[in-house]
Amino acid sequence: MLTKRIIPCLDIKNGRTVKGINFINLIDAGDPVVLAKQYADLGADELVFLDISATLEARKTMVEMVLKVAEQVNIPFTVGGGISSVEDVDLLLKCGADKVSINSSAIKRPELVNELADKFGSQCVVVAIDAKEVDGQWLVHLAGGSIPTEINLFDWAKEVEERGAGEILFTSMNNDGTKKGFANEALAKLSTELNIPIIASGGAGTIQHFIDTFQQGKADAALAASVFHFGEIPILELKKALKVHSIPVRI
């Protein structure tokens, strides 16, 4: 059985790690390169860096950061935020990123998923989906969750899988930053309907929430930010607890 992955997520704004609740009220959480090294040493399986201020200036900062992270860590890491072309991806992969995450750009031009999968391979194409449950329907949102669409989460996830995405990073906007647990019902539906790995994001607050998302949500990986950044859940302690519950992890 494949091991389940624990993935700290670092939201980057102007070269710093930040964290908010429901995508707003951002506070500083430290230097991303220092944090990346700490997480690699503490047993994280992968890292995700999301540039939430994807301006031209921020992109330059991000490229410099990717180079520094690649020098410091020996675990795979994904970079996302404002990526909209084959050229963007080519640059980030050459700087040392293992995967890229695309979100709004894939919705605006779905062919981008095909282009990236064809050129670089599905294994490095992660499609991030921010969705919100509205009147019983899971609807995809754009631009860091700020623009609602009529696109159904499950239909969109299936489409990007068919276009060549290697993984789905699903963030429940209802759960994000609340520390009340992941959206396990939606995750289980995604995991059942798709054949590619699903990364759970949004809602981690306790070790039990991780246990639940692997057991009930059938997630392949769980991503979190503040509980790791502020030392609320040590990664090694989390992994030992998962092992006790017969969830396969790398320690």
BELDAVEN-V199995 format. One record per residue. N is the residue number from 1. RES is the residue in three letters. PHI is phi in whole degrees, 0 to 359 (999 if undefined). PSI is psi in radians with two decimals (none if undefined). D_FIRST is the distance of its C-alpha to the first C-alpha in Angstrom with 2 decimals. Layout:
BEGIN
n=N res=RES phi=PHI psi=PSI d_first=D_FIRST
n=N res=RES phi=PHI psi=PSI d_first=D_FIRST
END
This chain:
BEGIN
n=1 res=MET phi=999 psi=2.41 d_first=0.00
n=2 res=LEU phi=292 psi=2.46 d_first=3.79
n=3 res=THR phi=288 psi=2.58 d_first=6.39
n=4 res=LYS phi=278 psi=2.51 d_first=9.10
n=5 res=ARG phi=253 psi=2.47 d_first=12.38
n=6 res=ILE phi=252 psi=2.15 d_first=15.84
n=7 res=ILE phi=232 psi=1.84 d_first=18.63
n=8 res=PRO phi=293 psi=2.42 d_first=22.32
n=9 res=CYS phi=248 psi=2.27 d_first=24.61
n=10 res=LEU phi=246 psi=1.90 d_first=28.08
n=11 res=ASP phi=280 psi=2.20 d_first=30.69
n=12 res=ILE phi=249 psi=2.24 d_first=33.44
n=13 res=LYS phi=225 psi=2.13 d_first=37.09
n=14 res=ASN phi=53 psi=0.70 d_first=39.81
n=15 res=GLY phi=82 psi=0.06 d_first=37.64
n=16 res=ARG phi=241 psi=2.70 d_first=36.67
n=17 res=THR phi=277 psi=2.30 d_first=33.64
n=18 res=VAL phi=231 psi=2.81 d_first=34.62
n=19 res=LYS phi=216 psi=2.40 d_first=33.26
n=20 res=GLY phi=228 psi=-3.02 d_first=34.70
n=21 res=ILE phi=238 psi=2.26 d_first=34.31
n=22 res=ASN phi=51 psi=0.70 d_first=33.84
n=23 res=PHE phi=75 psi=0.12 d_first=34.29
n=24 res=ILE phi=227 psi=-3.08 d_first=37.75
n=25 res=ASN phi=56 psi=1.10 d_first=39.59
n=26 res=LEU phi=281 psi=2.40 d_first=38.08
n=27 res=ILE phi=234 psi=2.67 d_first=38.37
n=28 res=ASP phi=287 psi=2.35 d_first=37.86
n=29 res=ALA phi=236 psi=0.17 d_first=34.75
n=30 res=GLY phi=119 psi=3.11 d_first=35.41
n=31 res=ASP phi=284 psi=2.13 d_first=35.21
n=32 res=PRO phi=298 psi=-0.59 d_first=31.99
n=33 res=VAL phi=290 psi=-0.73 d_first=31.94
n=34 res=VAL phi=297 psi=-0.80 d_first=32.42
n=35 res=LEU phi=298 psi=-0.73 d_first=29.75
n=36 res=ALA phi=301 psi=-0.81 d_first=27.26
n=37 res=LYS phi=298 psi=-0.75 d_first=27.93
n=38 res=GLN phi=300 psi=-0.80 d_first=27.63
n=39 res=TYR phi=296 psi=-0.70 d_first=24.23
n=40 res=ALA phi=298 psi=-0.73 d_first=22.91
n=41 res=ASP phi=290 psi=-0.52 d_first=24.40
n=42 res=LEU phi=272 psi=-0.02 d_first=23.09
n=43 res=GLY phi=106 psi=0.20 d_first=19.39
n=44 res=ALA phi=297 psi=2.55 d_first=18.83
n=45 res=ASP phi=274 psi=-0.62 d_first=16.01
n=46 res=GLU phi=209 psi=2.99 d_first=18.27
n=47 res=LEU phi=227 psi=2.62 d_first=21.71
n=48 res=VAL phi=234 psi=2.25 d_first=23.51
n=49 res=PHE phi=247 psi=2.13 d_first=27.31
n=50 res=LEU phi=243 psi=2.03 d_first=29.25
n=51 res=ASP phi=278 psi=1.84 d_first=32.93
n=52 res=ILE phi=269 psi=0.04 d_first=34.64
n=53 res=SER phi=235 psi=1.08 d_first=38.08
n=54 res=ALA phi=284 psi=1.01 d_first=37.56
n=55 res=THR phi=275 psi=3.04 d_first=41.20
n=56 res=LEU phi=299 psi=-0.74 d_first=42.36
n=57 res=GLU phi=295 psi=-0.73 d_first=43.07
n=58 res=ALA phi=295 psi=-0.59 d_first=39.69
n=59 res=ARG phi=297 psi=-0.70 d_first=38.05
n=60 res=LYS phi=297 psi=-0.76 d_first=39.93
n=61 res=THR phi=299 psi=-0.71 d_first=38.79
n=62 res=MET phi=295 psi=-0.74 d_first=35.16
n=63 res=VAL phi=299 psi=-0.76 d_first=35.41
n=64 res=GLU phi=298 psi=-0.71 d_first=36.90
n=65 res=MET phi=294 psi=-0.73 d_first=34.17
n=66 res=VAL phi=300 psi=-0.76 d_first=31.38
n=67 res=LEU phi=301 psi=-0.77 d_first=33.18
n=68 res=LYS phi=292 psi=-0.72 d_first=33.43
n=69 res=VAL phi=296 psi=-0.76 d_first=29.79
n=70 res=ALA phi=300 psi=-0.56 d_first=28.66
n=71 res=GLU phi=288 psi=-0.51 d_first=30.92
n=72 res=GLN phi=264 psi=-0.48 d_first=29.56
n=73 res=VAL phi=243 psi=2.69 d_first=25.76
n=74 res=ASN phi=242 psi=0.35 d_first=23.06
n=75 res=ILE phi=243 psi=2.72 d_first=20.18
n=76 res=PRO phi=297 psi=2.53 d_first=19.87
n=77 res=PHE phi=220 psi=2.58 d_first=22.25
n=78 res=THR phi=249 psi=2.48 d_first=23.31
n=79 res=VAL phi=236 psi=2.37 d_first=26.97
n=80 res=GLY phi=215 psi=2.96 d_first=28.54
n=81 res=GLY phi=116 psi=1.86 d_first=31.91
n=82 res=GLY phi=72 psi=0.24 d_first=34.72
n=83 res=ILE phi=277 psi=2.16 d_first=32.98
n=84 res=SER phi=222 psi=0.13 d_first=34.74
n=85 res=SER phi=209 psi=2.85 d_first=35.07
n=86 res=VAL phi=300 psi=-0.64 d_first=33.66
n=87 res=GLU phi=296 psi=-0.74 d_first=35.99
n=88 res=ASP phi=304 psi=-0.83 d_first=34.52
n=89 res=VAL phi=293 psi=-0.75 d_first=31.00
n=90 res=ASP phi=304 psi=-0.79 d_first=32.35
n=91 res=LEU phi=297 psi=-0.83 d_first=34.09
n=92 res=LEU phi=294 psi=-0.69 d_first=31.18
n=93 res=LEU phi=292 psi=-0.68 d_first=28.81
n=94 res=LYS phi=294 psi=-0.51 d_first=31.67
n=95 res=CYS phi=281 psi=-0.18 d_first=32.12
n=96 res=GLY phi=124 psi=-0.09 d_first=28.59
n=97 res=ALA phi=294 psi=2.59 d_first=26.38
n=98 res=ASP phi=268 psi=-0.58 d_first=22.96
n=99 res=LYS phi=218 psi=2.84 d_first=22.82
n=100 res=VAL phi=236 psi=2.64 d_first=25.42
n=101 res=SER phi=245 psi=2.22 d_first=25.44
n=102 res=ILE phi=241 psi=2.60 d_first=28.06
n=103 res=ASN phi=224 psi=-1.60 d_first=29.31
n=104 res=SER phi=302 psi=-0.68 d_first=32.96
n=105 res=SER phi=297 psi=-0.53 d_first=33.67
n=106 res=ALA phi=288 psi=-0.62 d_first=31.15
n=107 res=ILE phi=289 psi=-0.71 d_first=32.88
n=108 res=LYS phi=292 psi=-0.59 d_first=36.28
n=109 res=ARG phi=215 psi=1.48 d_first=35.43
n=110 res=PRO phi=303 psi=-0.44 d_first=32.27
n=111 res=GLU phi=299 psi=-0.36 d_first=32.96
n=112 res=LEU phi=303 psi=-0.65 d_first=31.92
n=113 res=VAL phi=299 psi=-0.80 d_first=28.23
n=114 res=ASN phi=299 psi=-0.78 d_first=29.02
n=115 res=GLU phi=298 psi=-0.76 d_first=31.10
n=116 res=LEU phi=291 psi=-0.74 d_first=28.54
n=117 res=ALA phi=296 psi=-0.70 d_first=25.71
n=118 res=ASP phi=294 psi=-0.70 d_first=28.25
n=119 res=LYS phi=278 psi=-0.72 d_first=29.55
n=120 res=PHE phi=248 psi=-0.20 d_first=26.62
n=121 res=GLY phi=96 psi=2.50 d_first=23.49
n=122 res=SER phi=301 psi=-0.53 d_first=21.20
n=123 res=GLN phi=299 psi=-0.35 d_first=18.79
n=124 res=CYS phi=249 psi=0.21 d_first=21.53
n=125 res=VAL phi=251 psi=1.89 d_first=22.77
n=126 res=VAL phi=254 psi=2.21 d_first=21.78
n=127 res=VAL phi=258 psi=2.04 d_first=23.88
n=128 res=ALA phi=271 psi=2.36 d_first=24.73
n=129 res=ILE phi=232 psi=2.06 d_first=26.12
n=130 res=ASP phi=263 psi=2.09 d_first=28.34
n=131 res=ALA phi=225 psi=2.68 d_first=29.11
n=132 res=LYS phi=230 psi=2.38 d_first=31.26
n=133 res=GLU phi=278 psi=2.05 d_first=31.60
n=134 res=VAL phi=234 psi=2.00 d_first=35.27
n=135 res=ASP phi=51 psi=0.79 d_first=36.76
n=136 res=GLY phi=81 psi=-0.04 d_first=33.45
n=137 res=GLN phi=249 psi=2.31 d_first=32.59
n=138 res=TRP phi=273 psi=1.94 d_first=30.04
n=139 res=LEU phi=249 psi=2.37 d_first=32.13
n=140 res=VAL phi=287 psi=2.45 d_first=31.24
n=141 res=HIS phi=240 psi=2.62 d_first=33.40
n=142 res=LEU phi=252 psi=2.99 d_first=34.58
n=143 res=ALA phi=53 psi=1.03 d_first=35.88
n=144 res=GLY phi=64 psi=0.51 d_first=33.77
n=145 res=GLY phi=86 psi=0.12 d_first=33.92
n=146 res=SER phi=268 psi=-0.29 d_first=37.72
n=147 res=ILE phi=240 psi=1.99 d_first=38.44
n=148 res=PRO phi=285 psi=2.62 d_first=37.38
n=149 res=THR phi=233 psi=3.10 d_first=36.85
n=150 res=GLU phi=262 psi=0.16 d_first=36.74
n=151 res=ILE phi=282 psi=2.27 d_first=33.42
n=152 res=ASN phi=282 psi=2.29 d_first=30.79
n=153 res=LEU phi=308 psi=-0.85 d_first=27.41
n=154 res=PHE phi=287 psi=-0.63 d_first=25.39
n=155 res=ASP phi=294 psi=-0.74 d_first=27.76
n=156 res=TRP phi=293 psi=-0.73 d_first=27.63
n=157 res=ALA phi=299 psi=-0.73 d_first=23.84
n=158 res=LYS phi=295 psi=-0.71 d_first=23.79
n=159 res=GLU phi=296 psi=-0.79 d_first=26.63
n=160 res=VAL phi=290 psi=-0.53 d_first=25.13
n=161 res=GLU phi=299 psi=-0.80 d_first=21.93
n=162 res=GLU phi=295 psi=-0.49 d_first=24.37
n=163 res=ARG phi=278 psi=-0.16 d_first=26.33
n=164 res=GLY phi=118 psi=0.12 d_first=23.50
n=165 res=ALA phi=298 psi=2.49 d_first=21.90
n=166 res=GLY phi=267 psi=-0.39 d_first=18.52
n=167 res=GLU phi=206 psi=2.72 d_first=17.70
n=168 res=ILE phi=244 psi=2.25 d_first=19.58
n=169 res=LEU phi=254 psi=1.78 d_first=20.74
n=170 res=PHE phi=260 psi=2.05 d_first=22.21
n=171 res=THR phi=253 psi=2.12 d_first=24.81
n=172 res=SER phi=277 psi=2.02 d_first=26.52
n=173 res=MET phi=291 psi=-0.47 d_first=30.12
n=174 res=ASN phi=295 psi=-0.58 d_first=30.91
n=175 res=ASN phi=263 psi=-0.36 d_first=28.50
n=176 res=ASP phi=303 psi=2.19 d_first=28.88
n=177 res=GLY phi=77 psi=-0.05 d_first=30.46
n=178 res=THR phi=277 psi=-0.39 d_first=31.08
n=179 res=LYS phi=60 psi=0.56 d_first=28.54
n=180 res=LYS phi=248 psi=0.21 d_first=28.23
n=181 res=GLY phi=108 psi=2.80 d_first=24.56
n=182 res=PHE phi=280 psi=2.89 d_first=22.58
n=183 res=ALA phi=276 psi=1.33 d_first=23.45
n=184 res=ASN phi=292 psi=-0.54 d_first=20.62
n=185 res=GLU phi=295 psi=-0.82 d_first=22.30
n=186 res=ALA phi=294 psi=-0.70 d_first=22.64
n=187 res=LEU phi=298 psi=-0.76 d_first=19.12
n=188 res=ALA phi=297 psi=-0.68 d_first=17.74
n=189 res=LYS phi=295 psi=-0.77 d_first=20.21
n=190 res=LEU phi=299 psi=-0.82 d_first=19.19
n=191 res=SER phi=296 psi=-0.59 d_first=15.45
n=192 res=THR phi=285 psi=-0.68 d_first=16.57
n=193 res=GLU phi=276 psi=-0.38 d_first=19.23
n=194 res=LEU phi=249 psi=2.79 d_first=17.63
n=195 res=ASN phi=252 psi=0.06 d_first=15.06
n=196 res=ILE phi=252 psi=2.79 d_first=14.84
n=197 res=PRO phi=298 psi=2.52 d_first=13.26
n=198 res=ILE phi=245 psi=2.19 d_first=15.49
n=199 res=ILE phi=261 psi=2.16 d_first=16.71
n=200 res=ALA phi=277 psi=2.35 d_first=18.55
n=201 res=SER phi=215 psi=2.45 d_first=21.96
n=202 res=GLY phi=101 psi=1.82 d_first=25.07
n=203 res=GLY phi=120 psi=-0.06 d_first=25.75
n=204 res=ALA phi=295 psi=2.26 d_first=23.91
n=205 res=GLY phi=221 psi=-0.47 d_first=26.28
n=206 res=THR phi=221 psi=2.90 d_first=24.60
n=207 res=ILE phi=299 psi=-0.66 d_first=21.45
n=208 res=GLN phi=301 psi=-0.60 d_first=21.26
n=209 res=HIS phi=298 psi=-0.64 d_first=21.16
n=210 res=PHE phi=291 psi=-0.75 d_first=17.87
n=211 res=ILE phi=303 psi=-0.80 d_first=16.42
n=212 res=ASP phi=296 psi=-0.69 d_first=17.95
n=213 res=THR phi=288 psi=-0.49 d_first=16.75
n=214 res=PHE phi=281 psi=-0.68 d_first=13.03
n=215 res=GLN phi=278 psi=-0.85 d_first=13.80
n=216 res=GLN phi=270 psi=-0.72 d_first=16.78
n=217 res=GLY phi=279 psi=-0.17 d_first=16.62
n=218 res=LYS phi=56 psi=0.44 d_first=13.02
n=219 res=ALA phi=292 psi=2.65 d_first=13.36
n=220 res=ASP phi=270 psi=-0.43 d_first=10.94
n=221 res=ALA phi=209 psi=2.72 d_first=13.43
n=222 res=ALA phi=233 psi=2.29 d_first=16.59
n=223 res=LEU phi=247 psi=2.44 d_first=19.86
n=224 res=ALA phi=209 psi=2.89 d_first=22.98
n=225 res=ALA phi=234 psi=-1.37 d_first=26.33
n=226 res=SER phi=298 psi=-0.62 d_first=29.04
n=227 res=VAL phi=296 psi=-0.45 d_first=27.07
n=228 res=PHE phi=271 psi=-0.80 d_first=25.95
n=229 res=HIS phi=301 psi=-0.65 d_first=29.26
n=230 res=PHE phi=257 psi=0.29 d_first=31.40
n=231 res=GLY phi=70 psi=0.33 d_first=29.40
n=232 res=GLU phi=287 psi=-0.59 d_first=28.76
n=233 res=ILE phi=231 psi=1.82 d_first=25.09
n=234 res=PRO phi=294 psi=2.37 d_first=24.32
n=235 res=ILE phi=298 psi=-0.72 d_first=20.87
n=236 res=LEU phi=296 psi=-0.73 d_first=20.30
n=237 res=GLU phi=298 psi=-0.74 d_first=21.46
n=238 res=LEU phi=299 psi=-0.81 d_first=19.17
n=239 res=LYS phi=294 psi=-0.63 d_first=16.04
n=240 res=LYS phi=296 psi=-0.69 d_first=17.33
n=241 res=ALA phi=294 psi=-0.69 d_first=17.89
n=242 res=LEU phi=296 psi=-0.72 d_first=14.41
n=243 res=LYS phi=298 psi=-0.71 d_first=13.15
n=244 res=VAL phi=302 psi=-0.58 d_first=15.92
n=245 res=HIS phi=268 psi=0.37 d_first=14.61
n=246 res=SER phi=60 psi=0.51 d_first=11.22
n=247 res=ILE phi=263 psi=2.08 d_first=9.68
n=248 res=PRO phi=289 psi=2.14 d_first=7.39
n=249 res=VAL phi=223 psi=2.80 d_first=9.94
n=250 res=ARG phi=267 psi=2.14 d_first=11.77
n=251 res=ILE phi=242 psi=none d_first=15.11
END
